[in-house]
Amino acid sequence: MEKILTFDKQGRLYLPEELRKYLQFKTFIARFQGKGLYLQPIEEDPIESLSKLGKDKLKGKPITQLKKEARAEIEKNATKNIRGY
């Protein structure tokens, strides 16, 4: 799917509804690749992200702790992906 997009006066890039539905994510890491911009999706649900790491991490922990751990892991991976290390 290809769309021509433009920036508005405030520098925002508007993604049409059709494209947003196709992507199915709300949070992305924006990365420059050559002369282009690459959007890498980030999981919205921290519990689902944590469960992908291993079910043992879920046992015996309160939901608030699991959310904190998942969010920290997501942010760590996002920062690593943005900086490339």
N, C-alpha and C positions, 0 to 999 in steps of 0.2 A: 504494500500500500504506500502510495506517495501523496503528499500534500505540500503545497507551497504555503509557508507560514511567514508572518512578518511580526516585527516587534512594534508595540504601541509606544506612545510618547513617554511612558514611564519605564520603558525597557522590558516590559513583560512580553513573553511569548505565549500567544493564545493557541491552545490545542483544540480543534473542533471536536464536538461531541462524538462523531464517528471514530475519530482517532483515539479519544479517551476510552471509549468502550472497547476498542480493539486491544489497547494496551492492558486494561484491567488492573492497573496499579495507580496509586495516588502519590507515592513518594519515590523519587529517583535520585541517583547520583548523576550529575552532569559532568561529562568528561570531554575534553577536546581531543580529537583524533585527526591529525593532519589539518585539513581546512574545515573539518566538520565537527559536529557536536553529537556525542553519543550519550543516550539516556539509559542508565542501568537501573532496573527496578529494585526496590528494597521492600522486603516483606512488611506488611502492615501489622500483622498479628505477632507480637513478640512471643507468645506461648507456642504458636505453631513453629516459629523459627527455632525456638529452644527444643521442641520435641524432635525436630529434624537432626539435632546434634546428638540425641540419645535419650531414650526414655528413662534411664537411671537418674538423670539429672532432675527429673520431675518428682521422684518419690520423696515423700516426707517433708516437703517444703511448702510454706504458705504461698498462695497465689501472688501476693504482693512481692515476695522475694523472687519468685520465678519471673515476674514481669521486669523487675529491676535487672536481673541477670541477663534476660533476653535482650532488653534495650541496650545494655552495655555492650553485649556481643555484637549487636547490629551496628552500633555506632563505631565500635573498634574496626569492624570489617569495612564499613563505609569509608572511614578515614584512611584505612590501609589502601583501599581501592582508588580513592581520589589521589593520594600522594604517590601511589605506585610502589609502595614498599610495605 
